[in-house]
Amino acid sequence: MVAMYLLRRILHMDNYKSRQGAETECSKLTLRFGKKGRGRNCFNMPCGIAVTKSGDIVVADSENHRVQIFTSEGILKIKFGSKGIRPDQINYPMCLAMTNEENIAVTDSVNACIKIFTQEGNLVQVCGSSKFFEFPYGLAISPDGDFVVTDICKHCVTVMTKNGDFSHSFGSYGDSARDFDHPYFVTVNKQKQILVSDSGNSCIKLFRFDGHLLRSFTLQDFHLSVECYANLQGMCSDADGNTLVICNSTIYILAKNGRLWEVITPKDGLTTPKCVSYCNNGFLAVTQSGYNEIHEVCLFDYNKDDYKSLNTLLYYAIDI
């Protein structure tokens, strides 16, 4: 039994390494690093990811209860955080984003707040509490520096000012146009519009910043070629205002009419993508995690100019 187990492990790792080599040769994949564990260059269910202005990669290492920062070559610079309830500790960090001051904002989900750290790991600010949040998950920063947070237990979106004060909240549990069913991820575009992946309802919803619904993009709008379902994961915006979204193990651009256009596919090395972040240097940083051997960060080539024609379309600003 032990011999058979070891043989399966060896064959699995050989196939994994072969897959890595083949993808590196013929895909948009430029770098892959990380493995499951708690040590150096290890992750346990990495989720949120962001890229600093200098090109460093910041990762929410969720089940290791820490944040790790790497160079664009995948070299670890610093890691900070531990599981706990003290202000400087993190209990299941899910998503993160860079503030306008280049600090790191993290959803400290179990402690029900947003924490802001310097890139050296020093706590700067704590926003919110169990009064406002139950399980904060997705996080985006508006052009003005406000925090936009999804709460998957309250099924709503909450906006906090950059000073940490409550601004407004919208949404409740349900399947109607203005409702949410586990809204995991969020992004804010250049027009200061909020886009939310409403996972339980298999749609992406577009709001004005004040929470007024403009449009709900459904499976019919996505025009997926084969799939009859939409497993929505992370979202981000690029410098041109394109919305990138992970759906069914593929990264798409959400066109202004709701159609999803392929950008990165499983042929490029995607297996279990969780979150995505855009870097001005011309790449997408992606976390991959699942209940298997893959707990990693991948970098993919991405040229936003290839998708400029999509920007000629306008959002259908339909009041619902």
Contacts in CASP RR format, 6 or more apart in sequence:
PFRMAT RR
TARGET T0000
AUTHOR 0000-0000-0000
METHOD contacts of the structure
MODEL  1
MVAMYLLRRILHMDNYKSRQGAETECSKLTLRFGKKGRGRNCFNMPCGIA
VTKSGDIVVADSENHRVQIFTSEGILKIKFGSKGIRPDQINYPMCLAMTN
EENIAVTDSVNACIKIFTQEGNLVQVCGSSKFFEFPYGLAISPDGDFVVT
DICKHCVTVMTKNGDFSHSFGSYGDSARDFDHPYFVTVNKQKQILVSDSG
NSCIKLFRFDGHLLRSFTLQDFHLSVECYANLQGMCSDADGNTLVICNST
IYILAKNGRLWEVITPKDGLTTPKCVSYCNNGFLAVTQSGYNEIHEVCLF
DYNKDDYKSLNTLLYYAIDI
12 293 0 8 1.000
16 293 0 8 1.000
19 269 0 8 1.000
20 32 0 8 1.000
23 29 0 8 1.000
23 267 0 8 1.000
23 268 0 8 1.000
23 269 0 8 1.000
24 30 0 8 1.000
24 32 0 8 1.000
27 267 0 8 1.000
27 268 0 8 1.000
27 269 0 8 1.000
27 300 0 8 1.000
28 264 0 8 1.000
28 268 0 8 1.000
28 300 0 8 1.000
28 301 0 8 1.000
28 302 0 8 1.000
29 268 0 8 1.000
29 269 0 8 1.000
29 298 0 8 1.000
29 299 0 8 1.000
29 300 0 8 1.000
30 283 0 8 1.000
30 299 0 8 1.000
30 300 0 8 1.000
30 301 0 8 1.000
31 72 0 8 1.000
31 73 0 8 1.000
31 74 0 8 1.000
31 298 0 8 1.000
31 299 0 8 1.000
32 296 0 8 1.000
32 297 0 8 1.000
32 298 0 8 1.000
32 299 0 8 1.000
33 41 0 8 1.000
33 70 0 8 1.000
33 74 0 8 1.000
33 296 0 8 1.000
33 297 0 8 1.000
34 41 0 8 1.000
34 42 0 8 1.000
34 43 0 8 1.000
34 295 0 8 1.000
34 296 0 8 1.000
34 297 0 8 1.000
35 41 0 8 1.000
35 42 0 8 1.000
35 43 0 8 1.000
35 293 0 8 1.000
35 295 0 8 1.000
35 296 0 8 1.000
36 42 0 8 1.000
36 43 0 8 1.000
36 44 0 8 1.000
36 293 0 8 1.000
36 294 0 8 1.000
36 295 0 8 1.000
37 43 0 8 1.000
37 44 0 8 1.000
37 64 0 8 1.000
37 295 0 8 1.000
38 44 0 8 1.000
38 64 0 8 1.000
40 76 0 8 1.000
41 74 0 8 1.000
41 76 0 8 1.000
42 64 0 8 1.000
42 295 0 8 1.000
43 59 0 8 1.000
43 61 0 8 1.000
43 64 0 8 1.000
43 68 0 8 1.000
43 287 0 8 1.000
43 289 0 8 1.000
43 295 0 8 1.000
43 296 0 8 1.000
43 297 0 8 1.000
44 61 0 8 1.000
44 62 0 8 1.000
44 63 0 8 1.000
44 64 0 8 1.000
44 295 0 8 1.000
45 61 0 8 1.000
45 62 0 8 1.000
45 63 0 8 1.000
45 289 0 8 1.000
45 290 0 8 1.000
45 295 0 8 1.000
46 59 0 8 1.000
46 60 0 8 1.000
46 61 0 8 1.000
46 62 0 8 1.000
46 274 0 8 1.000
46 287 0 8 1.000
46 288 0 8 1.000
46 289 0 8 1.000
46 295 0 8 1.000
46 296 0 8 1.000
46 297 0 8 1.000
47 60 0 8 1.000
47 62 0 8 1.000
47 93 0 8 1.000
47 94 0 8 1.000
47 95 0 8 1.000
47 274 0 8 1.000
47 275 0 8 1.000
47 287 0 8 1.000
47 289 0 8 1.000
48 59 0 8 1.000
48 60 0 8 1.000
48 62 0 8 1.000
48 93 0 8 1.000
48 94 0 8 1.000
48 95 0 8 1.000
48 96 0 8 1.000
48 274 0 8 1.000
48 275 0 8 1.000
48 277 0 8 1.000
48 287 0 8 1.000
49 57 0 8 1.000
49 58 0 8 1.000
49 59 0 8 1.000
49 60 0 8 1.000
49 96 0 8 1.000
49 275 0 8 1.000
49 276 0 8 1.000
49 277 0 8 1.000
49 285 0 8 1.000
49 286 0 8 1.000
49 287 0 8 1.000
49 297 0 8 1.000
50 57 0 8 1.000
50 58 0 8 1.000
50 96 0 8 1.000
50 97 0 8 1.000
50 98 0 8 1.000
50 104 0 8 1.000
50 277 0 8 1.000
50 285 0 8 1.000
51 57 0 8 1.000
51 58 0 8 1.000
51 98 0 8 1.000
51 277 0 8 1.000
51 278 0 8 1.000
51 279 0 8 1.000
51 285 0 8 1.000
52 58 0 8 1.000
52 69 0 8 1.000
52 98 0 8 1.000
52 102 0 8 1.000
52 119 0 8 1.000
53 98 0 8 1.000
53 102 0 8 1.000
53 280 0 8 1.000
55 71 0 8 1.000
55 72 0 8 1.000
55 279 0 8 1.000
55 281 0 8 1.000
56 69 0 8 1.000
56 70 0 8 1.000
56 71 0 8 1.000
56 72 0 8 1.000
56 77 0 8 1.000
56 119 0 8 1.000
57 69 0 8 1.000
57 70 0 8 1.000
57 71 0 8 1.000
57 72 0 8 1.000
57 74 0 8 1.000
57 277 0 8 1.000
57 285 0 8 1.000
57 297 0 8 1.000
57 299 0 8 1.000
58 67 0 8 1.000
58 68 0 8 1.000
58 69 0 8 1.000
58 96 0 8 1.000
58 98 0 8 1.000
58 104 0 8 1.000
58 119 0 8 1.000
59 67 0 8 1.000
59 68 0 8 1.000
59 69 0 8 1.000
59 70 0 8 1.000
59 287 0 8 1.000
59 297 0 8 1.000
60 67 0 8 1.000
60 93 0 8 1.000
60 94 0 8 1.000
60 95 0 8 1.000
60 96 0 8 1.000
60 106 0 8 1.000
60 287 0 8 1.000
61 67 0 8 1.000
61 68 0 8 1.000
61 79 0 8 1.000
61 93 0 8 1.000
62 92 0 8 1.000
62 93 0 8 1.000
62 94 0 8 1.000
63 92 0 8 1.000
65 81 0 8 1.000
65 82 0 8 1.000
65 83 0 8 1.000
65 84 0 8 1.000
65 89 0 8 1.000
65 90 0 8 1.000
65 91 0 8 1.000
65 92 0 8 1.000
65 93 0 8 1.000
66 79 0 8 1.000
66 80 0 8 1.000
66 81 0 8 1.000
66 82 0 8 1.000
66 90 0 8 1.000
66 93 0 8 1.000
67 79 0 8 1.000
67 80 0 8 1.000
67 81 0 8 1.000
67 90 0 8 1.000
67 93 0 8 1.000
67 96 0 8 1.000
67 104 0 8 1.000
67 106 0 8 1.000
67 117 0 8 1.000
67 121 0 8 1.000
68 76 0 8 1.000
68 78 0 8 1.000
68 79 0 8 1.000
69 76 0 8 1.000
69 77 0 8 1.000
69 78 0 8 1.000
69 79 0 8 1.000
69 119 0 8 1.000
70 76 0 8 1.000
70 77 0 8 1.000
70 297 0 8 1.000
71 77 0 8 1.000
72 279 0 8 1.000
72 281 0 8 1.000
72 299 0 8 1.000
74 297 0 8 1.000
78 119 0 8 1.000
78 120 0 8 1.000
78 121 0 8 1.000
80 117 0 8 1.000
80 121 0 8 1.000
81 88 0 8 1.000
81 89 0 8 1.000
81 90 0 8 1.000
81 121 0 8 1.000
82 89 0 8 1.000
82 90 0 8 1.000
83 89 0 8 1.000
83 90 0 8 1.000
83 91 0 8 1.000
84 90 0 8 1.000
84 91 0 8 1.000
84 111 0 8 1.000
85 91 0 8 1.000
85 111 0 8 1.000
87 115 0 8 1.000
87 123 0 8 1.000
87 126 0 8 1.000
88 123 0 8 1.000
89 111 0 8 1.000
90 106 0 8 1.000
90 108 0 8 1.000
90 111 0 8 1.000
90 115 0 8 1.000
91 108 0 8 1.000
91 109 0 8 1.000
91 110 0 8 1.000
91 111 0 8 1.000
92 108 0 8 1.000
92 109 0 8 1.000
92 110 0 8 1.000
93 106 0 8 1.000
93 107 0 8 1.000
93 108 0 8 1.000
93 109 0 8 1.000
94 107 0 8 1.000
94 109 0 8 1.000
94 136 0 8 1.000
94 137 0 8 1.000
94 138 0 8 1.000
94 139 0 8 1.000
95 106 0 8 1.000
95 107 0 8 1.000
95 137 0 8 1.000
95 138 0 8 1.000
95 139 0 8 1.000
95 185 0 8 1.000
95 275 0 8 1.000
96 104 0 8 1.000
96 105 0 8 1.000
96 106 0 8 1.000
96 107 0 8 1.000
96 139 0 8 1.000
97 104 0 8 1.000
97 105 0 8 1.000
97 139 0 8 1.000
97 140 0 8 1.000
97 141 0 8 1.000
98 104 0 8 1.000
98 105 0 8 1.000
98 141 0 8 1.000
99 105 0 8 1.000
99 116 0 8 1.000
99 141 0 8 1.000
99 145 0 8 1.000
99 162 0 8 1.000
100 141 0 8 1.000
100 145 0 8 1.000
100 162 0 8 1.000
102 119 0 8 1.000
103 116 0 8 1.000
103 117 0 8 1.000
103 118 0 8 1.000
103 119 0 8 1.000
103 124 0 8 1.000
104 116 0 8 1.000
104 117 0 8 1.000
104 118 0 8 1.000
104 119 0 8 1.000
104 121 0 8 1.000
105 114 0 8 1.000
105 115 0 8 1.000
105 116 0 8 1.000
105 139 0 8 1.000
105 141 0 8 1.000
105 147 0 8 1.000
106 114 0 8 1.000
106 115 0 8 1.000
106 116 0 8 1.000
106 117 0 8 1.000
106 139 0 8 1.000
107 114 0 8 1.000
107 136 0 8 1.000
107 137 0 8 1.000
107 138 0 8 1.000
107 139 0 8 1.000
107 149 0 8 1.000
108 114 0 8 1.000
108 115 0 8 1.000
108 136 0 8 1.000
109 135 0 8 1.000
109 136 0 8 1.000
109 137 0 8 1.000
110 135 0 8 1.000
112 128 0 8 1.000
112 129 0 8 1.000
112 130 0 8 1.000
112 132 0 8 1.000
112 133 0 8 1.000
112 134 0 8 1.000
112 135 0 8 1.000
112 136 0 8 1.000
113 126 0 8 1.000
113 127 0 8 1.000
113 128 0 8 1.000
113 129 0 8 1.000
113 133 0 8 1.000
113 136 0 8 1.000
114 126 0 8 1.000
114 127 0 8 1.000
114 128 0 8 1.000
114 136 0 8 1.000
114 139 0 8 1.000
114 147 0 8 1.000
114 149 0 8 1.000
114 160 0 8 1.000
114 164 0 8 1.000
115 123 0 8 1.000
115 125 0 8 1.000
115 126 0 8 1.000
115 127 0 8 1.000
116 123 0 8 1.000
116 124 0 8 1.000
116 125 0 8 1.000
116 126 0 8 1.000
116 127 0 8 1.000
117 123 0 8 1.000
117 124 0 8 1.000
118 124 0 8 1.000
125 164 0 8 1.000
127 147 0 8 1.000
127 160 0 8 1.000
127 164 0 8 1.000
128 160 0 8 1.000
128 164 0 8 1.000
128 166 0 8 1.000
132 158 0 8 1.000
132 160 0 8 1.000
132 166 0 8 1.000
132 169 0 8 1.000
133 149 0 8 1.000
133 151 0 8 1.000
133 154 0 8 1.000
133 158 0 8 1.000
134 151 0 8 1.000
134 153 0 8 1.000
134 154 0 8 1.000
135 151 0 8 1.000
135 152 0 8 1.000
135 153 0 8 1.000
135 154 0 8 1.000
136 149 0 8 1.000
136 150 0 8 1.000
136 151 0 8 1.000
136 158 0 8 1.000
137 149 0 8 1.000
137 150 0 8 1.000
137 151 0 8 1.000
137 152 0 8 1.000
137 183 0 8 1.000
137 184 0 8 1.000
137 185 0 8 1.000
138 149 0 8 1.000
138 150 0 8 1.000
138 184 0 8 1.000
138 185 0 8 1.000
138 186 0 8 1.000
139 147 0 8 1.000
139 148 0 8 1.000
139 149 0 8 1.000
139 150 0 8 1.000
139 186 0 8 1.000
140 147 0 8 1.000
140 148 0 8 1.000
140 186 0 8 1.000
140 187 0 8 1.000
140 188 0 8 1.000
140 194 0 8 1.000
141 147 0 8 1.000
141 148 0 8 1.000
141 188 0 8 1.000
142 148 0 8 1.000
142 159 0 8 1.000
142 188 0 8 1.000
142 192 0 8 1.000
142 209 0 8 1.000
143 188 0 8 1.000
143 190 0 8 1.000
143 192 0 8 1.000
144 162 0 8 1.000
144 192 0 8 1.000
145 162 0 8 1.000
146 159 0 8 1.000
146 160 0 8 1.000
146 161 0 8 1.000
146 162 0 8 1.000
146 167 0 8 1.000
147 159 0 8 1.000
147 160 0 8 1.000
147 161 0 8 1.000
147 162 0 8 1.000
147 164 0 8 1.000
148 157 0 8 1.000
148 158 0 8 1.000
148 159 0 8 1.000
148 186 0 8 1.000
148 188 0 8 1.000
148 194 0 8 1.000
149 157 0 8 1.000
149 158 0 8 1.000
149 159 0 8 1.000
149 160 0 8 1.000
149 186 0 8 1.000
150 156 0 8 1.000
150 157 0 8 1.000
150 180 0 8 1.000
150 183 0 8 1.000
150 184 0 8 1.000
150 185 0 8 1.000
150 186 0 8 1.000
150 196 0 8 1.000
151 157 0 8 1.000
151 158 0 8 1.000
151 183 0 8 1.000
152 182 0 8 1.000
152 183 0 8 1.000
152 184 0 8 1.000
154 172 0 8 1.000
155 171 0 8 1.000
155 172 0 8 1.000
155 173 0 8 1.000
155 174 0 8 1.000
155 179 0 8 1.000
155 180 0 8 1.000
155 181 0 8 1.000
155 182 0 8 1.000
155 183 0 8 1.000
156 169 0 8 1.000
156 170 0 8 1.000
156 171 0 8 1.000
156 172 0 8 1.000
156 180 0 8 1.000
156 183 0 8 1.000
157 169 0 8 1.000
157 170 0 8 1.000
157 171 0 8 1.000
157 180 0 8 1.000
157 183 0 8 1.000
157 186 0 8 1.000
157 194 0 8 1.000
157 196 0 8 1.000
157 207 0 8 1.000
157 211 0 8 1.000
158 166 0 8 1.000
158 168 0 8 1.000
158 169 0 8 1.000
159 167 0 8 1.000
159 168 0 8 1.000
159 169 0 8 1.000
159 209 0 8 1.000
160 166 0 8 1.000
160 167 0 8 1.000
161 167 0 8 1.000
168 210 0 8 1.000
168 211 0 8 1.000
170 178 0 8 1.000
170 207 0 8 1.000
170 211 0 8 1.000
171 178 0 8 1.000
171 179 0 8 1.000
171 180 0 8 1.000
172 179 0 8 1.000
172 180 0 8 1.000
173 179 0 8 1.000
173 180 0 8 1.000
173 181 0 8 1.000
174 180 0 8 1.000
174 181 0 8 1.000
174 201 0 8 1.000
175 181 0 8 1.000
175 201 0 8 1.000
177 213 0 8 1.000
177 216 0 8 1.000
177 320 0 8 1.000
178 213 0 8 1.000
178 320 0 8 1.000
179 201 0 8 1.000
180 196 0 8 1.000
180 198 0 8 1.000
180 201 0 8 1.000
180 205 0 8 1.000
181 198 0 8 1.000
181 199 0 8 1.000
181 200 0 8 1.000
181 201 0 8 1.000
182 198 0 8 1.000
182 199 0 8 1.000
182 200 0 8 1.000
183 196 0 8 1.000
183 197 0 8 1.000
183 198 0 8 1.000
183 199 0 8 1.000
184 197 0 8 1.000
184 199 0 8 1.000
184 232 0 8 1.000
184 233 0 8 1.000
184 234 0 8 1.000
185 196 0 8 1.000
185 197 0 8 1.000
185 232 0 8 1.000
185 233 0 8 1.000
185 234 0 8 1.000
185 235 0 8 1.000
185 275 0 8 1.000
186 194 0 8 1.000
186 195 0 8 1.000
186 196 0 8 1.000
186 197 0 8 1.000
186 235 0 8 1.000
187 194 0 8 1.000
187 195 0 8 1.000
187 235 0 8 1.000
187 236 0 8 1.000
187 237 0 8 1.000
187 243 0 8 1.000
188 194 0 8 1.000
188 195 0 8 1.000
188 209 0 8 1.000
188 237 0 8 1.000
189 195 0 8 1.000
189 237 0 8 1.000
189 241 0 8 1.000
189 243 0 8 1.000
190 237 0 8 1.000
190 241 0 8 1.000
191 241 0 8 1.000
192 209 0 8 1.000
193 206 0 8 1.000
193 207 0 8 1.000
193 208 0 8 1.000
193 209 0 8 1.000
193 214 0 8 1.000
193 315 0 8 1.000
194 206 0 8 1.000
194 207 0 8 1.000
194 208 0 8 1.000
194 209 0 8 1.000
194 211 0 8 1.000
195 204 0 8 1.000
195 205 0 8 1.000
195 206 0 8 1.000
195 207 0 8 1.000
195 235 0 8 1.000
195 243 0 8 1.000
195 254 0 8 1.000
196 204 0 8 1.000
196 205 0 8 1.000
196 207 0 8 1.000
197 204 0 8 1.000
197 232 0 8 1.000
197 233 0 8 1.000
197 234 0 8 1.000
197 235 0 8 1.000
197 245 0 8 1.000
198 204 0 8 1.000
198 205 0 8 1.000
198 216 0 8 1.000
198 232 0 8 1.000
199 231 0 8 1.000
199 232 0 8 1.000
202 218 0 8 1.000
202 219 0 8 1.000
202 229 0 8 1.000
202 230 0 8 1.000
202 232 0 8 1.000
203 216 0 8 1.000
203 217 0 8 1.000
203 218 0 8 1.000
203 219 0 8 1.000
203 230 0 8 1.000
204 216 0 8 1.000
204 217 0 8 1.000
204 232 0 8 1.000
204 235 0 8 1.000
204 243 0 8 1.000
204 245 0 8 1.000
204 254 0 8 1.000
204 258 0 8 1.000
205 213 0 8 1.000
205 215 0 8 1.000
205 216 0 8 1.000
205 217 0 8 1.000
206 213 0 8 1.000
206 214 0 8 1.000
206 215 0 8 1.000
206 216 0 8 1.000
206 217 0 8 1.000
206 315 0 8 1.000
207 213 0 8 1.000
207 214 0 8 1.000
208 214 0 8 1.000
212 319 0 8 1.000
213 319 0 8 1.000
213 320 0 8 1.000
214 315 0 8 1.000
214 317 0 8 1.000
214 318 0 8 1.000
214 319 0 8 1.000
214 320 0 8 1.000
215 315 0 8 1.000
215 316 0 8 1.000
215 317 0 8 1.000
215 318 0 8 1.000
215 320 0 8 1.000
216 320 0 8 1.000
217 254 0 8 1.000
217 258 0 8 1.000
219 228 0 8 1.000
219 229 0 8 1.000
219 230 0 8 1.000
221 257 0 8 1.000
221 258 0 8 1.000
221 259 0 8 1.000
222 230 0 8 1.000
222 247 0 8 1.000
222 252 0 8 1.000
222 258 0 8 1.000
222 259 0 8 1.000
222 260 0 8 1.000
223 259 0 8 1.000
223 260 0 8 1.000
224 230 0 8 1.000
224 247 0 8 1.000
224 248 0 8 1.000
224 260 0 8 1.000
227 248 0 8 1.000
229 248 0 8 1.000
230 247 0 8 1.000
230 248 0 8 1.000
231 247 0 8 1.000
231 248 0 8 1.000
231 249 0 8 1.000
232 245 0 8 1.000
232 246 0 8 1.000
232 247 0 8 1.000
233 245 0 8 1.000
233 246 0 8 1.000
233 247 0 8 1.000
233 273 0 8 1.000
233 274 0 8 1.000
233 275 0 8 1.000
234 245 0 8 1.000
234 246 0 8 1.000
234 273 0 8 1.000
234 274 0 8 1.000
234 275 0 8 1.000
234 276 0 8 1.000
235 243 0 8 1.000
235 244 0 8 1.000
235 245 0 8 1.000
235 246 0 8 1.000
235 276 0 8 1.000
236 243 0 8 1.000
236 244 0 8 1.000
236 276 0 8 1.000
236 277 0 8 1.000
236 278 0 8 1.000
237 243 0 8 1.000
237 244 0 8 1.000
237 278 0 8 1.000
238 244 0 8 1.000
238 278 0 8 1.000
238 302 0 8 1.000
238 304 0 8 1.000
239 278 0 8 1.000
239 280 0 8 1.000
239 304 0 8 1.000
240 304 0 8 1.000
240 307 0 8 1.000
240 308 0 8 1.000
240 311 0 8 1.000
241 311 0 8 1.000
242 253 0 8 1.000
242 254 0 8 1.000
242 304 0 8 1.000
242 307 0 8 1.000
242 310 0 8 1.000
242 311 0 8 1.000
243 253 0 8 1.000
243 254 0 8 1.000
244 251 0 8 1.000
244 252 0 8 1.000
244 253 0 8 1.000
244 254 0 8 1.000
244 263 0 8 1.000
244 276 0 8 1.000
244 278 0 8 1.000
244 284 0 8 1.000
245 251 0 8 1.000
245 252 0 8 1.000
245 253 0 8 1.000
245 254 0 8 1.000
245 260 0 8 1.000
246 252 0 8 1.000
246 273 0 8 1.000
246 274 0 8 1.000
246 275 0 8 1.000
246 276 0 8 1.000
246 286 0 8 1.000
247 260 0 8 1.000
249 266 0 8 1.000
249 270 0 8 1.000
249 271 0 8 1.000
249 272 0 8 1.000
249 273 0 8 1.000
250 262 0 8 1.000
250 263 0 8 1.000
250 264 0 8 1.000
250 265 0 8 1.000
250 266 0 8 1.000
250 270 0 8 1.000
251 262 0 8 1.000
251 263 0 8 1.000
251 264 0 8 1.000
251 265 0 8 1.000
251 270 0 8 1.000
251 273 0 8 1.000
251 276 0 8 1.000
251 284 0 8 1.000
251 286 0 8 1.000
251 300 0 8 1.000
252 260 0 8 1.000
252 261 0 8 1.000
252 262 0 8 1.000
252 263 0 8 1.000
253 260 0 8 1.000
253 261 0 8 1.000
253 263 0 8 1.000
253 307 0 8 1.000
253 310 0 8 1.000
254 260 0 8 1.000
255 261 0 8 1.000
255 310 0 8 1.000
255 313 0 8 1.000
256 310 0 8 1.000
256 311 0 8 1.000
256 313 0 8 1.000
256 314 0 8 1.000
256 315 0 8 1.000
256 316 0 8 1.000
257 313 0 8 1.000
257 316 0 8 1.000
261 307 0 8 1.000
261 310 0 8 1.000
263 284 0 8 1.000
263 302 0 8 1.000
263 307 0 8 1.000
264 270 0 8 1.000
264 284 0 8 1.000
264 286 0 8 1.000
264 300 0 8 1.000
264 302 0 8 1.000
268 300 0 8 1.000
269 298 0 8 1.000
270 286 0 8 1.000
270 288 0 8 1.000
270 298 0 8 1.000
271 288 0 8 1.000
271 294 0 8 1.000
272 288 0 8 1.000
272 289 0 8 1.000
272 290 0 8 1.000
272 292 0 8 1.000
272 294 0 8 1.000
273 286 0 8 1.000
273 287 0 8 1.000
273 288 0 8 1.000
274 286 0 8 1.000
274 287 0 8 1.000
274 288 0 8 1.000
274 289 0 8 1.000
274 290 0 8 1.000
275 286 0 8 1.000
275 287 0 8 1.000
276 284 0 8 1.000
276 285 0 8 1.000
276 286 0 8 1.000
277 284 0 8 1.000
277 285 0 8 1.000
277 286 0 8 1.000
278 284 0 8 1.000
278 302 0 8 1.000
278 304 0 8 1.000
279 285 0 8 1.000
282 301 0 8 1.000
282 302 0 8 1.000
282 303 0 8 1.000
282 304 0 8 1.000
283 299 0 8 1.000
283 300 0 8 1.000
283 301 0 8 1.000
283 302 0 8 1.000
284 299 0 8 1.000
284 300 0 8 1.000
284 302 0 8 1.000
285 297 0 8 1.000
285 298 0 8 1.000
285 299 0 8 1.000
286 297 0 8 1.000
286 298 0 8 1.000
286 299 0 8 1.000
286 300 0 8 1.000
287 296 0 8 1.000
287 297 0 8 1.000
288 294 0 8 1.000
288 295 0 8 1.000
288 296 0 8 1.000
288 297 0 8 1.000
288 298 0 8 1.000
289 295 0 8 1.000
289 296 0 8 1.000
END
